[in-house]
Amino acid sequence: MFDRSQKLVDDVDDDIKDLLTSINDRTVWTQRCKDELRDLKKALAKRKYTAFLGHPNRYHLSTIGESCLYDVPLDRRGELKIFRGMRVRIVCVSSGRYTRLLMAGVICETPKNLQVRRDARQYVFPEHNPSDVVYKSPRYLVIRKNASNPIRIETTRGEAINLEGADYVMFDGTLHQLIVTFRHDEGGFIRAGLIGYREDERTFKSLHSAIRSLIKESIRNFWLFKYHRPWDC
C-alpha cells in the first residue's frame, strides 16, 4: 500500500513498456490483446518480477496494462518489503472483483536523497472507560457497550450505525473507525461480524477467538472501510 502522491510515472523505455503501450492502445479485448498479455507476463517473469494481489485503492492500479514506478521505503512491510530501498515498476496483469494481480520488479536503486522511512503510524481511539476494555493492542480496541459507556458512531454520510443488541464493539485505531460488533448468543457462544459486510454474523466459542478471527477478516476486507478523522463521540 502507498499513497497516490508516491505513484511515479512509468517512463522506463524498454521492451516491457512497448508491450504495455500496445495493450493500452486497445479499444476492445481481442485475441491479439490476450496474446500480448501472455507475452507481457512471460517477459515480466523472465525478469523475475514478483506477483502479488493488491486492491486498486491501495496500489492505485485498476486496469490490465496500467503501470507505475514506486520508491519502496527502507522499512517497507508486506508484499514489497523485498524491494526496500529500490525503485520498482508495478504492473497490473489481471483484474478481479475486489483485487488485482500485480507484478513488481526492480528498475534501479532509489536515489539516496529520495530514500525514506515511513512515518510511524498514529493510532486513535474514541474516549472510553478503561474498566470497559476487554482487549487492547496498538491498533485494535474492544470495549463493552453498556450504560456507562454510551457510543454513537456515524457513517461517512452522517447516518447513525445501529448498535442495538451489541455487547462489545471493536475499533481500528488506524482507520479511526468502529469495524466489528459482538454479542452473546445461546450456549455461551459469541456472534460477531464486520460492519458493512453482506455475509451473516458467525458463531465463535469465545470472545477472544472471535476477536482474533475478525481482526484477520478486517485486514482481508479493508475495502469495506474508509479512513475517518478522529472520532467526536
N, C-alpha and C positions, 0 to 999 in steps of 0.2 A: 504494500500500500504506500502511495506517496501523494503529495498534494499536486493539484493540477498545475500550479505555478512551477513545479520542478520538472515538468514534462518538457523535453527539448526536441526541437525539430530534427527529424531523421534526414540529415544532409550528407550521409556517407554514400559516396559514389562507388558502388561495386555491383557484382552480379546479383546479389540479393536485392538491391534497390531496383535493378532492371526488372526482376520478377514481380516485385511489389507494384511497380508502376504499371506493368501490363495487367495485373489483376485489378488494380484500382481504376483502370480505364474502362472496365466492363459496364454495360448498361443492363444486361441480363445475365443470368448464371447459365452458361453453356458448357458443353463438354470441354471446350478449349479452356475455360476457366478452371474446371476440375483438374485438367491435366497440368495446368500451370501451378495450381495449389499443391498438387502432388510433387511437382518439381521443386517448389519452394520448400516444402517440408524436408525433402531429401537434401537440399542444399544447406538448410539450417542444421540438420542432424549431422551432416558431414563436417560442419564447423563446430560441432559439439555444443550447440545451443541446448539449453535445459528447458524442458517442457513443464508447465505447471498450470493449475486452474486459478483464475482470478476474476473478481467481479468488476464490471466496467466502471462502477463508481469509485473503485479503489485504484485501478490502474489506468483508467481513462482511455481505454481502447475498447471499441464495441463491435466493429465490423471486420470481417475477414480481409486481410491485406493492410489494415492500419498498423502503423509502427511509430515508435518514438525512441528517443535516447533518454537515458536517466543516469545521473551520477549517484551511485549507491553509497550511502553514508558508511562511515567507518565502523559504526556499531549497529548496522542493519541486522534485523532478525527476520525469521520467516524464510520464504522461498528464495529470496535474493541474497541471503547472507553470505553465500559462497562467492559473491562478486563484490565484497566490501572494498571500497577504495577504487573501484573500476567504473568506467563509463560503459554502459551496456545498451544494446539495441533490444527492444521488446517488440515482438510481432504477434498480432492476433491471427491464429491459423484455424480456428474453429469457433462457432458460436453456439450457445445453448440458451435455455430459458432464463437462467439467472447468472450463469458464469460463462467465461470464455476460456478456451485453451490458448495459452500464451507460450511463446518460446523466447528465451533471453540468452544472449551471448555477448562476450566481451568485444568491445571495439578498441579501447585503449585504456590506459590508466587515467583516472581523473586528474586533471591538473592540480598540483599541490595547493594552489590558492583557492581551489573550489572544493577541496575535500572537507567534509563536515561531519560532525556528530549530531544526531538528532537531540532536540531539547527533551529534557526529562518530562514525562507525562505528568499532568496535573489531574488528580482525581478529586472530584467534587461531589458531595452528598448533601441532601437536604437536612435541615435541622431535625434532630430526633432525640428521644430519651435514651441514654446509654443502657438503662435497665431493660429496654425492649430489644436490644441487639441479640440475635441468635447466631449470626455468622458474620465475620468480617475478614476481608482480605484487602490488599492495597486497592484493588479495582472494584470489588463487589461488596455490597452490604445487604443483609437480610434482617428485617425487623418485624416484630409483632405489629399487627394492625389492631389496635384496641382503643378504648375510650381515652386513655391517657396519651395517645399518640395519633391524633386526627391527621388524616392525609388527604389532600386534594391534588390530583395530578391532571393536567390537561394535555390534549394532543396539540400538534403544531397549529391546528386551526382553532384552538381555544375551546374545544369540546372536552367536557369532563370525562375522564376514564372511570368506568363503573367498577368500583372495588367491592361491591356488595358481596358478602359471603367469603371474602378472602380473610385468612387468618394470619398470613405472612406475605410480605412483598419483598422483591429483590430489586436493588438499584445498581446500575452500571455507572461507576464514577467517571469513566472515560466519556461516555455518551451523555452524562448528566440526565439520565432518564430511568424511569421505572420500566422494567422489562419482563418481570415474571410475577405471577400471583400463585400462592399456595393455599390450600385449605384442607382441613381434616376430613377424612372420609370414614365410612363404616369400617369397623375392624381395626382401627388404629392406623390405617394407611393414610398417605398423603396424595392429594390430587394437585397437579401442577401443570402449567403450560405457559408458553410465551405469549405476551400481549400482542395482539395483531396477527397471530398465526391462525390459519384456517383449520388446522388439524385439531382434533379434540384434545382435551387435557389427558394426561397419562397418570397411572397409579404407581406409587413408589412405596417401598416398605418403610422408609423413614424420611424425615425432613432432610437430613444431610445427604442421603443418596439422591434425593430429588434435586437438591442444590447443585451437587457435582454434575449431574446429568444435564440440568438446564443451563449451567454455565457453558458446557461444551456445545450444547444446541444453539445457544445465543451467538456464539462465535461463528458457527457454521451458517447461521441465518441472520447475520448482522444487517443485511439489506432491509430487514423489517423496520429498522430504527434509524432515525435521523439524529444528528448531533443537536443537542439543546444547549442553550446558555444555562448557567447555574439556576437552580430552582428558586422560585419565590413562593414558598409554601410553609 
